[in-house]
Structure formats: C-alpha cells, structure tokens
C-alpha cells in the first residue's frame, strides 16, 4: 500500500477570499507579522499496488475529479509505504 496526500491550492493569480478573510482576522488579533494566508484542501489516498505508477494515478484522479485547472493547481507527497 502507498499513502498519498494531494494538496490542492488556488493559483497565485487567483484571488483567495478565504485566505484574505483569515489574514484580516489574524491582523485584528494583533499578529501583524503574518502577511498572507493561503487556503487550500488536501486529499489522502491509499493506493493498492497497480501496473500504473503513483504519479500516473495521482495525475489522472486530480485532473479528472479533484482540481479545477481554471483556478487551482496541485502537488502531492507520498506519505508512507506499507
């Protein structure tokens, strides 16, 4: 088994209203050293051995289901292999 975490975030050129709201709230608490907050989401996948590579599976799942490429981008990490 391979555990993979896929991180989906807004592209740098896309306005992130949740991140801006959180940044404003942090500033109102007095933490002026925090300059920017980026909000995203992650998905944990547990993959069984396959003839496809981890990269190929992650790419297909992300591109077909998890990511809106007009607004978002993704990256992934292999968390552990069992």
trRosetta pair geometry for C-beta under 8 A, 3 or more apart (Angstrom, degrees):
i j d omega theta_ij theta_ji phi_ij phi_ji
1 46 5.8 -9 -170 -175 116 94
1 47 6.8 145 -159 74 61 49
1 48 6.3 -35 -103 -100 71 49
1 49 7.8 -87 -72 -33 35 72
1 81 7.1 163 88 -160 53 52
1 82 4.3 -2 60 55 102 107
2 46 7.5 157 79 -158 43 48
2 47 4.6 -19 62 61 93 104
2 54 5.8 -87 120 -97 158 125
2 78 6.1 -48 -173 -145 107 105
2 80 7.8 -175 -149 93 49 43
2 81 5.2 -17 -105 -110 74 79
2 82 7.6 -160 -73 21 30 73
3 44 6.6 -9 -170 -170 97 97
3 45 7.3 161 -154 84 49 49
3 46 5.5 -19 -101 -104 74 71
3 47 7.6 -178 -82 18 24 77
3 78 7.3 111 79 -169 55 59
3 79 4.1 -53 104 59 105 114
3 80 5.1 18 40 50 116 76
3 81 7.6 -153 19 -79 73 34
3 82 7.3 61 -19 -14 99 104
4 44 7.3 155 82 -155 46 49
4 45 4.7 -14 62 61 97 98
4 46 7.9 179 22 -82 72 25
4 47 6.2 31 -1 -10 115 117
4 54 6.2 164 -76 -167 138 114
4 58 5.9 -121 160 -84 154 118
4 76 5.5 9 180 180 106 123
4 77 7.1 164 -155 82 62 41
4 78 5.7 -37 -101 -106 77 55
4 79 6.5 -169 -96 0 18 90
5 42 5.5 5 -177 180 99 122
5 43 7.2 159 -155 78 53 43
5 44 5.4 -22 -100 -99 76 70
5 45 7.8 178 -83 20 28 71
5 76 6.5 165 85 -154 46 71
5 77 5.2 -6 56 56 96 90
5 79 5.4 81 -16 -54 101 114
6 42 6.4 160 80 -157 48 66
6 43 4.6 -9 55 56 102 95
6 44 8.0 -167 19 -75 72 24
6 45 6.7 40 -11 -7 107 112
6 58 6.1 172 -87 -153 115 103
6 61 7.5 -135 -51 97 163 116
6 62 6.0 -162 -158 -85 143 110
6 66 6.3 41 119 132 145 167
6 74 5.7 -1 -178 -171 96 125
6 75 7.7 169 -153 87 57 32
6 76 4.6 -29 -101 -97 65 100
7 40 6.1 49 -179 127 84 143
7 41 7.8 163 -153 88 50 39
7 42 5.0 -25 -99 -100 61 95
7 74 6.3 155 81 -153 53 68
7 75 5.3 -10 57 61 104 79
7 76 6.9 178 14 -89 73 42
7 77 7.6 39 -14 -2 108 96
8 40 5.6 178 89 -175 52 103
8 41 5.2 -11 59 63 102 84
8 42 7.1 173 16 -90 73 39
8 43 7.3 39 -11 -6 111 100
8 62 7.6 177 -85 -142 105 101
8 66 5.9 -144 -68 151 142 104
8 67 5.6 -159 -126 -96 117 85
8 72 5.3 14 -178 179 95 136
8 73 7.5 169 -150 84 57 33
8 74 4.9 -26 -97 -95 67 95
9 38 6.0 27 -157 157 125 121
9 39 7.9 158 -135 96 81 33
9 40 3.6 -54 -94 -91 74 136
9 72 6.5 153 83 -150 27 84
9 73 6.2 -23 66 61 77 79
9 74 7.5 145 19 -94 66 44
10 14 4.5 -125 -180 79 108 119
10 15 8.0 -79 172 81 152 21
10 16 4.8 -171 35 -83 157 105
10 19 7.7 -115 28 -10 135 134
10 38 7.0 -144 43 -159 97 96
10 39 7.6 42 -4 68 112 68
10 40 6.9 -141 -3 -89 66 86
10 71 6.0 -50 -132 162 78 86
10 72 5.9 -66 -103 -100 37 65
10 73 7.8 36 143 17 15 80
11 14 4.7 88 59 -2 83 108
11 71 6.4 -151 9 176 99 34
11 72 6.5 -155 -29 -113 78 13
11 73 5.4 95 -85 -20 75 106
14 71 5.1 98 -121 -152 163 74
14 72 7.8 -56 32 -66 160 45
15 20 7.5 -12 -178 -27 87 134
16 19 3.7 27 117 22 121 121
16 20 6.3 150 91 -19 69 85
16 38 6.2 27 108 -134 177 62
16 39 5.9 162 177 35 120 90
17 20 5.6 -55 -145 37 34 112
17 21 6.2 36 157 -21 67 105
18 21 5.7 -54 -148 36 31 112
18 22 6.3 28 155 -15 65 107
18 39 4.2 -47 98 31 119 163
19 22 5.9 -57 -147 39 30 109
19 23 6.2 34 153 -22 65 107
19 36 6.9 21 162 179 118 76
19 37 4.5 -169 -157 95 78 76
19 38 5.1 -4 -112 -111 143 27
19 39 4.6 -150 -62 -4 81 91
20 23 5.6 -52 -146 35 30 115
20 24 6.4 32 154 -19 63 104
20 37 7.8 -163 -55 57 19 92
21 24 5.8 -53 -151 35 30 111
21 25 6.5 29 151 -18 63 106
22 25 5.6 -53 -147 37 34 112
22 26 6.3 37 153 -21 66 103
22 37 4.5 -82 93 84 116 157
22 39 6.8 128 5 -60 140 115
23 26 5.8 -53 -149 35 30 112
23 27 6.5 31 152 -18 63 106
23 34 6.6 -158 -137 125 74 106
23 35 7.7 -16 -145 139 122 24
23 36 6.0 -24 -100 -131 138 34
23 37 4.6 -164 -63 13 83 101
24 27 5.7 -56 -150 36 32 113
24 28 6.4 32 152 -21 65 104
25 28 5.6 -52 -148 34 33 112
25 29 6.8 31 151 -17 63 104
26 29 5.8 -59 -157 36 34 111
26 31 4.8 -61 169 65 90 119
26 34 4.8 -42 133 70 144 148
26 37 6.9 134 -5 -41 141 131
27 30 7.7 89 180 -43 34 9
27 31 6.6 -99 -91 67 33 66
27 32 6.0 62 -133 -98 80 60
27 34 7.1 -131 -65 68 69 99
31 34 4.9 32 130 3 109 112
34 37 6.9 19 167 -54 118 93
43 66 6.1 -98 -3 -126 152 140
44 79 7.4 0 -136 -16 99 152
45 57 7.9 -171 135 130 153 118
45 58 7.4 -176 43 -98 150 81
45 61 7.1 96 -87 92 155 171
47 50 6.9 -75 174 -2 105 117
47 54 6.4 159 61 -114 165 85
47 57 6.1 111 -120 101 139 163
50 57 6.8 95 60 -64 150 133
52 56 4.5 -120 -178 86 100 128
52 57 5.2 118 114 -55 125 89
53 56 4.5 98 56 4 81 102
53 57 7.1 -150 92 -3 44 85
54 57 5.9 -58 -149 38 31 108
54 58 6.1 28 157 -16 68 110
54 78 6.4 22 160 -87 164 114
55 58 5.9 -57 -143 40 27 109
55 59 6.1 30 158 -22 63 111
56 59 5.7 -56 -145 37 27 113
56 60 6.3 22 159 -15 63 108
57 60 6.0 -60 -148 38 28 106
57 61 6.2 21 159 -13 66 110
58 61 6.0 -59 -143 41 27 106
58 62 5.9 24 161 -17 65 114
58 76 4.9 -77 -164 -8 151 167
59 62 6.0 -60 -143 40 23 109
59 63 6.0 12 165 -10 63 116
60 63 6.1 -60 -137 43 24 104
60 64 5.8 4 170 -3 64 119
61 64 6.4 -69 -136 47 20 97
61 65 5.8 -43 -175 38 60 115
61 66 6.2 38 138 -8 80 116
62 65 7.3 -87 -123 56 10 72
62 66 4.8 -57 -128 55 51 115
62 67 4.9 26 174 -5 83 119
62 74 4.9 -133 -155 59 138 162
62 76 7.7 -125 -56 -47 139 121
63 67 6.5 -28 -92 52 33 112
63 69 7.4 16 -133 -50 72 124
66 74 6.9 65 106 -82 118 151
67 72 5.0 -141 -156 96 82 118
67 73 7.2 34 -155 -136 132 14
67 74 5.0 -100 -81 -28 138 122
68 71 5.0 17 100 39 110 99
68 72 5.1 85 58 17 70 110
69 72 6.7 -77 -93 63 27 70
69 73 7.7 63 -130 -89 64 55
78 81 7.0 6 167 -52 119 89
